Amino acid sequence: MNRLTKVAGAVMMAMAAGASLSAQAADVVKVGFLTTLSGPASAPGVDEREGFMLAMKMLGNKLGGVPAEVIVVDDQFSPDAAKQGADRLIKREKVDILSGFVYSNILLAVAPAAFASKTVVVSANAGPAQLAGAGCNPYFFSASYQNDATHEAAGKLMADKGYQRVAIIAPNYPAGKDASAGFKRFLKKDPALELFPKLGQLDFATEIAQLRAANIDALYFFLPGGMGVNFVKQYAAAGMDPKIVRVMPAYDADQQMLSNGDLIAGVANTGQWSADLPNEQNRAFVAAYVKEYGHQPSMFASQAYDAAMLIDSAVKAIGGKVENREALIAAIKAANFKSVRGGFKFAANHFPIQNQYARVVTKAADGKYVNNMTQTLLPDHVDAYVGQCKMP
């Protein structure tokens, strides 16, 4: 069974006891938050939950001024468990919106049932190509990125540096295939070696031996959650040539990986957010997150925070009438909220148009490792699939 948690504000409980909103608005906005909260792949899901729930706390456990109920479900890193959880959220709990989703295979397993039931999905992370091009859907929005984008920025970074023999390693699942496609699109040549280990794999002896034999001068590695931590430890233990330049996605270079900062010091990483982005909303988010949880936020947390704020702006714009799905979709598309990324707008396929930055892992004065932004690689970047989307 899925582990399920309900989080609701005191105001919502008071209303359930007898108070009511306008007959034209919902009594409560219900959000099903489906993410990975158990096992070695759970660190991103925990970060997502923390970011979303911080936003809810700052909003007084309301969305658009309407009391809100967030029902958190652990997908257990299993598409089958995710489908069962989504079925419960859609049919029994009758949620208005689904959010969360770390892994693309989980999202793709759940999406058909969500769309069939006209449940709006606001992904806080997963952004598979299947939902960006010909398979785009009016009921789907990405509050994060299209999967390829982070890797496209990495490809550009490596192409600009002129590395000759480049390898890429990514999991063998939809987001891993998107990673390869995006990376090669901007690297503008075929890598010397491509490796696709099983999603969730924790032993990389074979892959590291292949990397050693390939005589590479640069490596791009996308290995989410516990995969990445195990890889960098095993890579170091294998005594790989320190001259090999390593680059990784920004979301894999945050909290969990920074606890192993001595193994990735100086490693560049790419993505659409950094804790040091100089805007008021981001500074407030980072300060509130550190106060609440005692550590720096990750990119996963920032995206989930934005997802909650995006939903809040839409519910407010339609006066809480979330049962009007067409109005809700239009209000989400308007994206009238202050993002931690600065400006935020959607392309025609409901994926963000946004900058992609380069960061580097650096040891701060207090001895802790942080990421410092170094340059803008792709300004106002639009994903590669939007032209295939024929959504009205």
C-alpha positions in Angstrom: 0.0 0.0 0.0 1.1 3.6 -0.6 2.0 5.6 2.5 -0.4 8.5 2.6 -0.3 11.7 4.6 -2.8 14.5 4.8 -1.7 18.0 5.5 -4.3 20.6 6.1 -4.5 24.1 7.7 -6.4 24.9 10.9 -8.6 27.2 8.8 -9.6 24.3 6.7 -10.6 22.2 9.7 -12.6 25.1 11.1 -14.5 25.4 7.9 -15.2 21.7 7.9 -16.9 22.2 11.2 -19.4 24.6 9.8 -18.1 27.6 8.0 -18.2 27.8 4.2 -16.9 29.8 1.3 -19.0 31.2 -1.5 -21.2 28.7 -3.2 -19.3 29.5 -6.4 -15.9 28.6 -4.9 -14.5 25.3 -3.6 -14.7 24.6 0.1 -11.2 23.2 -0.1 -8.6 22.8 -2.9 -7.2 19.3 -2.9 -3.7 18.5 -4.2 -2.4 15.0 -4.6 1.4 15.1 -4.2 2.9 11.9 -5.6 6.6 11.5 -5.2 9.4 9.1 -4.3 9.9 9.0 -0.5 11.4 5.6 0.2 14.6 3.7 -0.9 17.9 5.0 -2.3 16.2 7.0 -5.0 14.1 9.0 -2.5 16.4 12.1 -1.8 14.9 14.2 -4.6 11.4 13.3 -3.6 12.0 14.4 0.0 13.4 17.7 -1.3 10.3 18.1 -3.5 8.0 17.5 -0.5 10.0 20.0 1.6 9.9 22.7 -1.0 6.1 22.3 -1.6 5.2 22.2 2.0 7.3 25.2 2.8 5.4 27.1 0.2 2.1 25.9 1.8 3.3 27.0 5.2 4.1 30.5 3.8 0.7 30.6 2.2 -1.1 29.8 5.4 -2.1 26.3 4.1 -4.3 28.0 1.5 -4.2 28.1 -2.2 -5.5 31.3 -3.8 -7.0 32.2 -0.4 -9.0 28.9 -0.3 -8.1 26.3 2.5 -6.0 23.6 1.0 -5.5 19.9 1.6 -2.2 18.3 0.3 -2.3 14.5 0.2 1.2 13.2 0.0 1.7 9.7 -1.5 4.9 7.7 -1.7 5.2 6.2 -5.2 7.8 3.8 -3.8 9.9 4.3 -7.0 7.5 1.9 -8.7 5.2 2.7 -11.7 2.7 0.2 -10.5 2.6 1.6 -7.0 2.3 5.1 -8.5 -0.7 4.1 -10.7 -2.4 2.7 -7.6 -1.6 5.8 -5.6 -2.9 8.1 -8.5 -6.0 6.0 -8.8 -6.7 6.5 -5.1 -6.0 10.2 -5.4 -8.2 10.7 -8.4 -11.1 8.5 -7.6 -11.4 8.3 -3.9 -9.8 11.6 -2.8 -11.1 13.5 -5.9 -8.1 15.8 -6.0 -8.2 18.9 -8.2 -4.5 18.8 -9.1 -1.7 16.3 -9.1 1.9 17.4 -8.4 5.2 16.0 -7.4 6.8 13.5 -9.8 10.5 13.1 -9.6 11.0 10.3 -12.2 9.7 10.4 -15.7 8.7 6.8 -15.8 6.5 7.4 -12.8 4.9 10.4 -14.4 4.3 8.6 -17.8 2.7 5.7 -15.9 0.2 8.1 -14.2 -0.5 10.6 -16.9 -3.1 8.7 -19.0 -5.4 8.2 -16.1 -5.0 11.8 -14.9 -5.7 13.2 -18.4 -8.7 10.9 -18.9 -10.2 12.2 -15.6 -9.5 15.8 -16.5 -7.2 16.2 -13.5 -4.6 18.9 -14.0 -1.0 17.8 -13.5 1.7 20.3 -12.4 5.0 18.4 -12.4 7.6 19.7 -9.9 10.4 17.8 -11.7 9.8 15.2 -14.4 9.5 16.7 -17.9 9.7 13.9 -20.5 9.9 14.5 -24.2 6.8 12.4 -24.6 4.7 15.2 -23.1 6.5 18.1 -24.7 6.0 17.3 -28.4 3.2 15.5 -30.3 2.0 14.0 -26.9 1.5 17.4 -25.2 -1.7 17.8 -23.3 -3.7 20.8 -22.1 -4.0 19.1 -18.6 -0.2 18.9 -18.2 2.2 21.7 -17.0 5.9 21.5 -16.1 6.9 23.8 -13.3 10.5 22.6 -13.7 12.0 22.1 -17.2 11.8 19.8 -20.2 14.2 16.9 -19.5 16.6 17.7 -22.3 17.3 21.3 -21.3 19.7 20.8 -18.5 21.7 18.4 -20.6 21.6 20.6 -23.6 23.3 23.3 -21.4 26.0 20.8 -20.4 26.5 19.9 -24.1 27.0 23.5 -24.9 29.4 24.0 -22.0 31.6 21.1 -23.2 31.4 22.1 -26.8 32.5 25.6 -25.9 35.5 24.2 -24.0 36.5 22.1 -27.0 36.8 18.7 -25.3 37.7 16.0 -27.9 36.8 12.7 -26.3 33.6 13.0 -24.3 31.6 10.2 -22.5 28.1 10.3 -21.1 26.5 8.0 -18.5 22.8 8.2 -17.8 20.1 5.7 -16.5 18.3 3.5 -19.0 14.8 5.1 -18.7 13.0 8.0 -20.4 14.8 10.8 -18.7 18.1 9.1 -19.4 17.3 8.9 -23.1 16.3 12.6 -23.0 19.6 13.4 -21.3 21.6 11.7 -24.1 19.5 13.4 -26.8 19.8 16.9 -25.3 23.5 16.6 -24.5 24.4 15.4 -28.0 22.2 18.1 -29.6 24.4 20.8 -28.2 27.7 18.9 -28.1 27.3 18.7 -31.9 29.2 15.5 -32.2 28.9 11.9 -31.1 30.4 11.0 -27.7 33.3 8.7 -27.6 31.2 6.5 -25.2 27.6 6.3 -24.1 26.6 4.2 -21.1 23.1 3.4 -19.9 23.1 1.6 -16.6 19.8 0.4 -15.1 17.8 3.0 -13.2 18.6 2.5 -9.5 21.8 0.7 -10.1 24.4 1.2 -7.3 27.5 -0.7 -8.5 29.4 0.9 -11.3 32.5 -1.3 -11.5 31.8 -2.3 -15.1 31.0 1.2 -16.2 34.1 2.7 -14.6 36.3 0.1 -16.3 34.7 1.1 -19.6 35.3 4.8 -18.9 38.9 4.1 -18.1 39.5 2.1 -21.3 37.8 4.8 -23.5 40.7 7.3 -22.9 38.3 10.2 -22.5 39.1 13.8 -21.5 35.6 14.8 -20.2 32.7 13.0 -18.7 29.0 14.0 -18.3 27.2 12.0 -15.7 23.4 12.1 -14.9 22.8 9.6 -12.1 20.0 10.7 -9.8 19.6 10.1 -6.1 21.7 7.3 -4.6 23.1 6.4 -8.0 25.2 9.5 -8.2 26.5 9.3 -4.7 27.6 5.7 -5.2 29.2 6.6 -8.6 31.4 9.4 -7.4 32.6 7.4 -4.4 33.4 4.4 -6.6 35.0 6.7 -9.3 37.3 8.2 -6.7 38.1 4.8 -5.2 39.0 3.5 -8.6 41.7 6.1 -9.0 40.4 7.6 -12.2 42.6 10.2 -13.9 41.9 13.6 -12.1 42.5 15.4 -15.4 39.2 14.0 -16.7 36.8 17.0 -16.6 33.5 16.1 -15.0 30.1 17.9 -15.6 26.7 17.0 -14.1 23.1 18.3 -13.9 22.6 21.0 -11.3 19.8 19.0 -9.6 22.2 16.1 -8.9 24.8 18.5 -7.6 22.8 19.9 -4.7 22.1 18.8 -1.1 22.8 15.0 -1.1 25.8 15.2 -3.4 27.3 18.2 -1.6 27.6 16.1 1.5 30.3 14.4 -0.5 31.7 17.7 -1.8 35.3 16.6 -1.4 34.7 14.1 -4.2 33.1 16.7 -6.6 35.0 19.9 -5.7 35.4 22.0 -8.9 32.8 20.0 -10.8 30.7 22.1 -13.1 26.9 21.6 -13.3 24.1 23.0 -15.3 20.5 24.0 -14.7 17.9 26.7 -14.5 18.3 27.6 -10.8 21.0 28.4 -8.2 20.7 29.4 -4.6 22.7 32.5 -5.4 20.4 33.8 -8.1 20.1 37.5 -7.3 16.3 38.1 -7.0 14.2 38.9 -4.0 11.9 35.9 -4.3 14.9 33.5 -4.4 16.6 35.1 -1.4 13.4 34.9 0.6 12.9 31.2 -0.4 16.5 30.2 0.5 16.4 32.0 3.9 13.0 30.5 4.7 14.1 27.0 3.7 17.3 27.1 5.7 15.3 28.3 8.7 12.7 25.6 8.3 15.0 22.6 7.5 18.5 23.6 8.6 20.2 23.1 5.3 20.4 24.6 1.8 17.6 23.9 -0.7 18.2 21.9 -3.8 16.9 22.5 -7.3 14.2 19.9 -6.6 13.0 21.9 -3.6 13.0 25.2 -5.6 10.9 23.7 -8.4 8.3 22.3 -6.0 8.2 25.6 -4.2 7.5 27.3 -7.5 4.9 24.6 -8.3 2.9 25.5 -5.2 3.2 29.2 -5.9 2.1 28.7 -9.5 -1.0 26.8 -8.3 -1.7 29.4 -5.7 -1.7 32.2 -8.4 -4.0 30.2 -10.6 -6.6 29.4 -7.9 -6.6 33.0 -6.8 -7.1 34.2 -10.4 -10.3 32.1 -10.8 -11.7 32.9 -7.4 -11.3 29.3 -6.1 -13.5 27.8 -8.8 -11.2 24.9 -9.5 -14.0 22.7 -10.8 -13.9 24.9 -13.9 -10.9 23.1 -15.4 -10.7 25.3 -18.6 -10.4 28.4 -16.4 -7.9 26.7 -14.1 -5.8 25.7 -17.1 -5.8 29.2 -18.5 -4.9 30.7 -15.2 -1.9 28.3 -14.7 -0.8 29.1 -18.3 -0.8 32.8 -17.4 1.9 32.0 -14.7 1.2 35.2 -12.8 3.5 34.5 -9.8 6.9 35.5 -8.6 9.3 32.6 -9.3 12.5 31.9 -7.5 14.1 31.9 -11.0 13.0 35.4 -11.7 10.8 35.8 -14.7 8.6 32.8 -15.6 6.6 32.0 -18.7 5.3 29.0 -20.5 5.9 27.9 -24.1 2.9 26.7 -26.2 3.5 23.1 -24.9 3.2 24.2 -21.2 7.0 23.9 -20.5 8.9 26.8 -19.2 10.9 29.2 -21.3 13.9 30.0 -19.0 17.7 30.6 -18.7 20.1 27.7 -18.3 23.1 28.4 -16.1 26.5 26.9 -15.3 27.5 26.5 -11.7 30.6 25.1 -10.0 31.0 23.2 -6.7 33.0 25.3 -4.3 34.2 25.1 -0.7 32.9 28.0 1.2 34.6 29.9 4.1 32.8 27.7 6.7 34.1 24.6 5.1 30.8 23.5 3.6 30.5 22.9 -0.1 28.1 25.1 -2.2 27.3 25.8 -5.8 28.2 29.2 -7.3 26.7 30.4 -10.5 29.4 31.2 -13.2 27.6 32.0 -16.4 24.4 32.0 -18.4 24.7 29.3 -21.1 21.3 29.4 -22.8 19.2 32.5 -22.2 15.4 32.3 -22.6 15.8 28.7 -23.7 12.9 26.9 -25.4 12.8 23.1 -25.6 13.4 21.2 -28.8 9.9 19.7 -29.0 7.6 22.6 -28.8 7.1 22.8 -32.6 5.6 19.3 -32.6 3.0 20.3 -30.0 -0.4 21.0 -31.7 -2.3 21.8 -28.6 -5.1 24.3 -29.3 
